[in-house]
């Protein structure tokens, strides 16, 4: 929730007034925010170093039309309402520094220090271990303030609904498992959106815009990864993952009943109550713990290259 609250806070970012469409490995919307998606992607692909060569052996225009066409049609009504702004492009918990509240830590330490412990250690050693454990546990439990934002390597000139969708798509859906075993961390999505709304409430139209962006925010970064892995690293296996599982797979999942339910939920705020037999943990199921941020592909691109 704190992460969402911080993400909604207004801020100014200096820098160039325009961004070239050829900058690789960024979360951009140069093509997906155009009325004619395929024509815009063809022009955008031509600007990406090495991407056209990687796509030459693939029926990528047909694949894009099949996997992305219906999703982009739902975004079309919102294109004229977008206000350009700088977006972080990779907003998730591990790209933030967290600061604890001293009062909250002290209260948590006091509670945890009274927790019974067992073992064969001496009383003094046991007490020392208990105090250390209490301090550590307390620090983990009360990370309640975002102190700093880092890792702007994927930042681009996008818009607020786009970056909000990036935050949801990138770290609150379990993409590294097959679709049949995929988990949607709906408690995290709920908390994030509630935190965001505490600072900047979303109108019904803005929620619908975020939902429309969700199946599309990964598109240009995924294509950039195809060029990165296939052209720069000559890693054809990872380039295939970036194309098939990331570019197409993410969009295709949002066309499944589970993906459609998530889009409807984000758009309307209606509770998720539908059960999805055979699709792993149903959206709306109770989660016992969070999920760490993980890369989309077997390797994490070195953004300094």
VENZI-V863870 format. One record per helix or strand. SS is the DSSP state (alpha for helix, beta for strand). FROM is the first residue (numbers start at 1). LEN is the number of residues. Records with the same first field share a line. If there is no record, write none. Layout:
SS: FROM-LEN, FROM-LEN
This chain:
alpha: 2-6, 37-11, 51-5, 60-22, 93-3, 102-12, 123-19, 160-12, 179-3, 186-14, 204-11, 219-14, 236-18, 257-12
beta: 84-4, 96-4, 145-5, 156-4, 173-1, 184-1
